[in-house]
Amino acid sequence: MQSADSLRWVATRLSAVVAVLLAEYAVLAVANDGLSLTRLPGWWANLAYATEVVGWVAAGVSATLLLGGEELRDQVREVSGAPTPIRLRWIALHALSLAAFALTSSRVFQLPPPRGATAVLLAGSWLLTGLLLLYAALRAALSDVLFRLARRVRGTVLAGAAFGALVSLVANKTLAAWEWLSGVTLGLAASLLAPFGGAVRVSVPELAIVMDDFGVIVAPGCSGIDGMTLVGLFMAGYLYRFRKRCRFPHTLLLLPLGVAFAFLFNGARIAALVWVGARVSPALGYGGFHSKVGWLSFCGLALGLAYASNRLPWFARGDAAGAAADEYENPTAAFCMPMLTLVGIGMLTNAFAEGLDLLYPLRVVGAVAVMFVYRDYYRGLARPGSLHAVFIGAIVFGLWLLFPPQADPGANAMFERQLGALPGWQRWVWLGFRLLGSIAVVPVVEELAFRGYLQRRLLAEDFPEVSFQRFSWLSLGVTSAVFGALHPNWFAGVLAGLAFAVATYVRGRLADAVFAHATANALLSMWALWFQRWELW
């Protein structure tokens, strides 16, 4: 069978699966109101935010297609062959799991919430049936090709997921910009609504826009500001990844163009939300239309810009159009997956935590398990630290005390009260895992991702061959800025990132950055325990 035909049937079926899943999600989002849960006390209220995973998945998939689309295409051509028959048993399983997911969803989002063991059982069933309907849909479309393809592209998918998660985390840090950008954005949305008639009113102080009798308050999390940042970061990553085939300085215009298109698109998205709520269905306007569809649309915008620029001679160099794809074996996953696992498990466990995260040990176990899988990649990195690394760690500790994250007395009191309420053995086990994670696991996984991968990847595609002593202002600045963005106090985080980078430059060893990081975290842990400064921990 021709490779083009094999690629076509896989792409067609995957597109059909995505369309079906999005349609099912839209129906369930309208039928179930998650906002009612946010007003409840306890961990059950956090289930209202579980669908945030849709945005994260969209970002991961988009990053994978954006940066590794050529490799995915080549692998699909190799493993797909002739079209496989669509198995009715998987369609039936998808239908059954969808029905079960719909039933559990109707109970999850219904008040009053269940309690005790019933609540845990219902929440677990809801999550499991959701995963099962996704798996059944993929098996129905691809059959055994799914497994062959998964083995071939796991490195590319993991790298794309890591980049998508990193971009999403950084984008979430920009939500504060909504306060000063809200006026012009809401004004744009009102202008777009004016031709449809009706009374349109905007209140910038209240962040509200009203059409007829339907109005919304556009909170920072629903504003789309993070989506605009996501488009800009995706375009920056695309330009760097395919810099050899781009025409410079022409392609640098894609950055402001991407942000400008995203801004216009964001105003149109808010206008569409209000129009749908006022003229079609208030339930559709409130029920997940604005945030989840917004993330999907922003990802689609980034992919569309990249696709168009790759085919316009003014942006793309013709002599690079047929460049060979990167090698399939990619060590990126070995350096990024431990941190991605730590962050991913943390997001899930925090969703069910109020104050003290009792499931914190799962983060440690998960990250260590991933590092064990990729242990062969780290053999040359396991070297003794040095005194200068310990000294740098002590300096970072001092900087963190000088620029501490903002303390929340209520959160600190809740943390201390919940910790004291634990049985003695459980308290010491939890504290042991927290110390192990802070001092041993977190320094390793973060240094693998930032100094081991990003700091060298900004210098060369074949980053494992780059010396840790090779210096670049761009590499140092970008790595430290991103490192700071993932910490509560951005300024202190940037200074810490700079210090840990210096630790690697002195002797050219990643182990020195790990020792400096571990020293700083150990001192912060002791300070937090001694003075009950839980915001430092």
Sequence and secondary structure as in RCSB ss.txt:
>XXXX:A:sequence
MQSADSLRWVATRLSAVVAVLLAEYAVLAVANDGLSLTRLPGWWANLAYATEVVGWVAAGVSATLLLGGEELRDQ
VREVSGAPTPIRLRWIALHALSLAAFALTSSRVFQLPPPRGATAVLLAGSWLLTGLLLLYAALRAALSDVLFRLA
RRVRGTVLAGAAFGALVSLVANKTLAAWEWLSGVTLGLAASLLAPFGGAVRVSVPELAIVMDDFGVIVAPGCSGI
DGMTLVGLFMAGYLYRFRKRCRFPHTLLLLPLGVAFAFLFNGARIAALVWVGARVSPALGYGGFHSKVGWLSFCG
LALGLAYASNRLPWFARGDAAGAAADEYENPTAAFCMPMLTLVGIGMLTNAFAEGLDLLYPLRVVGAVAVMFVYR
DYYRGLARPGSLHAVFIGAIVFGLWLLFPPQADPGANAMFERQLGALPGWQRWVWLGFRLLGSIAVVPVVEELAF
RGYLQRRLLAEDFPEVSFQRFSWLSLGVTSAVFGALHPNWFAGVLAGLAFAVATYVRGRLADAVFAHATANALLS
MWALWFQRWELW
>XXXX:A:secstr
  HHHHHHHHHHHHHHHHHHHHHHHHHHHHHS GGGGGGSSSGGGGGGGGGGHHHHHHHHHHHHHHHHHHHHHHH
HHHH  S     HHHHHHHHHHHHHHHHHHHHHTSSS   HHHHHHHHHHHHHHHHHHHHHHHHHHHTTHHHHHH
HHHHHHHHHHHHHHHHHHHHHHTTGGGHHHHHHHHHHHHHHHHGGG S EEEETTTTEEEETTEEEE  GGGSSH
HHHHHHHHHHHHHHHHTGGGB TTGGGGHHHHHHHHHHHHHHHHHHHHHHIIIII HHHHHTTTTTHHHHHHHHH
HHHHHHHHHHT TTTB GGGTT     S  THHHHHHHHHHHHHHHHHHHHT SSS TTHHHHHHHHHHHHHHTG
GGGGGG     HHHHHHHHHHHHHHHHS     HHHHHHHHHHHHHS HHHHHHHHHHHHHIIIIIHHHHHHIII
IIIIHHHTT SSGGGS TT   HHHHHHHHHHHHHTSSSHHHHHHHHHHHHHHHHHHT HHHHHHHHHHHHHHHH
HHHHHHT GGG 
